[in-house]
Amino acid sequence: MNGLPNRCAAGQMLNSRWMDLLLEADPSSEAILQYAARSQAVFFEERGRPAAICLFGPSEDGNCTELFNVSVHQDFRRRGLATALLGNILEDRSLRPFRVCTGSVSFDALALYQKLGFRIVGVDSDFFTRNYSEPLYENGIQLRDRIIMELH
């Protein structure tokens, strides 16, 4: 993978090759379909294999650009792909401000977003227990709260 990521309307990425990767970051296919309808996608492939993807677009309230789903296939992690994808989006200052929401125990994601300049602006307590029928776990901890971060 060299150079800039590819970009297209997110709806083009909803085939099974990419959906499996999107579901790693958000286990709700219904939620993915909902935000994909108003999203763009930036992505990397390696030899036709999905490597990394980010769906982004206008937030529901229309006040910012939201990063809805950022996922890197496990075979391609720790290579800077998420940073490259996000950097490609964040350099477009006309899209600011940016918002991203992540789990309170998603330690790698929290560190990445803060390295990119995002600041925590809120906590949505019990978001994951309210919105997902099955308990979700990351790093051996039940995921309950959603952290809301912004970059201006």
C-alpha positions as CSV (number, residue, x, y, z in Angstrom):
1,M,0.0,0.0,0.0
2,N,1.5,3.2,-1.2
3,G,0.3,6.7,-1.4
4,L,-3.2,8.1,-0.8
5,P,-6.2,6.0,0.2
6,N,-9.0,5.4,-2.2
7,R,-12.3,7.4,-1.8
8,C,-15.9,6.7,-2.8
9,A,-19.5,6.9,-1.6
10,A,-19.8,4.6,1.4
11,G,-22.8,2.7,-0.2
12,Q,-20.3,1.1,-2.6
13,M,-18.5,-0.5,0.3
14,L,-21.4,-2.4,1.7
15,N,-20.6,-5.7,0.1
16,S,-19.5,-8.7,2.3
17,R,-15.8,-8.0,1.7
18,W,-16.0,-4.7,3.5
19,M,-19.0,-5.3,5.7
20,D,-17.0,-7.9,7.7
21,L,-14.4,-5.2,8.4
22,L,-16.9,-2.5,9.3
23,L,-18.6,-4.9,11.7
24,E,-15.4,-5.3,13.6
25,A,-15.7,-1.6,14.7
26,D,-19.5,-1.6,15.0
27,P,-21.3,-4.9,15.5
28,S,-24.7,-3.4,14.4
29,S,-25.3,-3.8,10.7
30,E,-28.4,-1.7,11.0
31,A,-26.3,1.2,12.4
32,I,-23.8,0.8,9.6
33,L,-26.4,0.9,6.9
34,Q,-28.0,4.0,8.5
35,Y,-24.8,6.1,8.6
36,A,-23.4,4.7,5.4
37,A,-26.3,6.2,3.6
38,R,-24.9,9.7,4.3
39,S,-21.2,8.8,4.3
40,Q,-18.1,8.8,2.2
41,A,-15.5,6.1,2.5
42,V,-11.7,6.2,2.5
43,F,-9.9,2.9,2.3
44,F,-6.8,0.9,1.6
45,E,-6.7,-2.4,-0.1
46,E,-3.7,-4.7,-0.5
47,R,-3.8,-7.1,-3.5
48,G,-7.6,-6.9,-3.5
49,R,-8.0,-7.5,0.2
50,P,-9.7,-5.0,2.5
51,A,-7.0,-3.6,4.7
52,A,-8.5,-0.4,6.4
53,I,-11.6,1.7,6.0
54,C,-13.2,4.8,7.5
55,L,-16.7,6.0,6.9
56,F,-17.4,9.7,7.5
57,G,-20.0,12.3,6.8
58,P,-22.3,14.9,8.2
59,S,-23.4,14.2,11.8
60,E,-27.2,13.7,12.4
61,D,-27.4,17.2,13.9
62,G,-25.5,18.7,10.9
63,N,-23.1,20.6,13.2
64,C,-19.9,18.7,12.2
65,T,-18.3,15.9,10.2
66,E,-18.5,12.7,12.1
67,L,-16.1,9.7,11.8
68,F,-18.6,6.9,12.0
69,N,-16.5,3.8,11.6
70,V,-12.7,3.3,11.5
71,S,-11.5,-0.3,11.1
72,V,-8.2,-1.9,10.2
73,H,-8.1,-5.6,9.4
74,Q,-6.0,-7.5,12.1
75,D,-3.4,-8.6,9.5
76,F,-2.6,-4.9,8.8
77,R,-2.7,-3.3,12.2
78,R,0.3,-1.4,13.7
79,R,1.3,-0.2,10.2
80,G,-0.1,3.4,10.4
81,L,-3.1,2.8,8.2
82,A,-5.7,4.3,10.5
83,T,-3.4,7.4,11.0
84,A,-3.1,7.6,7.2
85,L,-6.8,7.3,6.6
86,L,-7.7,9.8,9.2
87,G,-4.9,12.2,8.2
88,N,-6.4,12.2,4.6
89,I,-9.8,13.3,6.0
90,L,-8.6,15.7,8.7
91,E,-6.4,17.7,6.3
92,D,-9.6,19.0,4.6
93,R,-10.2,22.0,6.9
94,S,-13.5,22.7,5.2
95,L,-15.0,19.6,6.9
96,R,-14.2,20.9,10.4
97,P,-15.2,20.5,13.1
98,F,-14.9,16.7,13.4
99,R,-16.5,14.4,15.9
100,V,-15.7,10.8,16.7
101,C,-17.3,8.5,19.3
102,T,-15.6,5.5,20.8
103,G,-15.9,3.1,23.6
104,S,-14.6,4.0,27.0
105,V,-12.4,0.9,27.1
106,S,-11.2,1.2,23.4
107,F,-7.7,2.3,24.7
108,D,-5.9,2.1,21.3
109,A,-8.6,4.2,19.6
110,L,-8.6,6.8,22.4
111,A,-4.9,7.1,22.2
112,L,-5.0,7.5,18.4
113,Y,-7.6,10.1,18.4
114,Q,-5.9,12.2,21.1
115,K,-2.6,11.9,19.1
116,L,-4.4,13.4,16.2
117,G,-5.7,16.3,18.3
118,F,-9.1,15.2,19.3
119,R,-10.3,16.3,22.8
120,I,-12.9,14.6,25.0
121,V,-16.0,16.7,25.1
122,G,-18.5,14.3,26.7
123,V,-19.5,10.9,27.9
124,D,-22.7,9.1,27.0
125,S,-23.1,6.9,30.0
126,D,-24.5,3.4,29.4
127,F,-24.7,4.1,25.6
128,F,-23.7,0.5,24.7
129,T,-25.9,-1.2,27.2
130,R,-28.9,0.9,26.0
131,N,-28.2,0.4,22.3
132,Y,-26.9,-3.1,21.9
133,S,-28.9,-6.2,22.8
134,E,-25.8,-8.3,23.7
135,P,-23.0,-7.1,26.0
136,L,-19.9,-6.0,24.2
137,Y,-16.4,-6.5,25.5
138,E,-13.1,-4.9,24.7
139,N,-9.8,-5.6,26.5
140,G,-11.6,-8.0,28.7
141,I,-13.9,-5.2,30.1
142,Q,-17.6,-4.8,29.3
143,L,-18.2,-1.8,27.1
144,R,-20.8,0.5,28.7
145,D,-20.0,4.2,28.0
146,R,-19.3,6.1,24.8
147,I,-16.7,8.8,24.8
148,I,-17.4,11.8,22.5
149,M,-14.4,13.6,21.1
150,E,-14.1,16.6,18.8
151,L,-11.4,18.3,16.8
152,H,-11.9,22.0,15.8
